[in-house]
Amino acid sequence: MHLKNKLAGAADKISEVLLRILSAAAQPLETKELEKLVYEEVKTTRAIILKRLHILRGKCLILSLIHI
């Protein structure tokens, strides 16, 4: 997964965790895999994770497509 300014512009803990996980991934992650990894660190809902992913894509911090 290609990231632009890995942690720049991360609005909150969930966004920081998402960016860290995505930058460390050797290959693209399925949404379910990503949800599980984020939930292990931050107890949150699927809707909030998907919203943060959408925001990060809008800010061009995540450059590849995420399939839901």
CORLINLIN-V484445 format. One record per backbone hydrogen bond with DSSP energy under -0.5 kcal/mol. NH is the residue of the N-H (numbers start at 1). CO is the residue of the C=O. E is the energy in kcal/mol with one decimal. If there is no record, write none. Layout:
nh: <NH NH>
co: <CO CO>
e: <E E>
//
This chain:
nh: <4 5 8 10 16 17 18 19 20 21 22 23 24 25 31 34 35 36 37 38 39 40 41 41 42 44 49 50 51 52 53 54 55 56 57 58 59 60 61 62 63 63 64 67 68>
co: <61 3 5 7 12 13 14 15 16 17 18 19 20 21 67 30 31 32 33 34 35 36 37 38 38 42 45 46 47 48 49 50 51 52 53 54 55 57 56 56 2 61 2 65 66>
e: <-1.4 -0.5 -2.0 -1.6 -2.2 -2.5 -2.7 -2.6 -2.3 -2.7 -2.7 -2.2 -1.5 -1.1 -0.6 -2.3 -2.8 -2.2 -2.2 -2.5 -2.8 -1.5 -0.7 -1.2 -3.1 -0.8 -1.9 -2.7 -2.2 -2.5 -2.3 -2.2 -2.4 -2.7 -2.2 -2.2 -1.8 -1.4 -2.6 -0.9 -2.2 -0.5 -0.6 -0.5 -0.5>
//
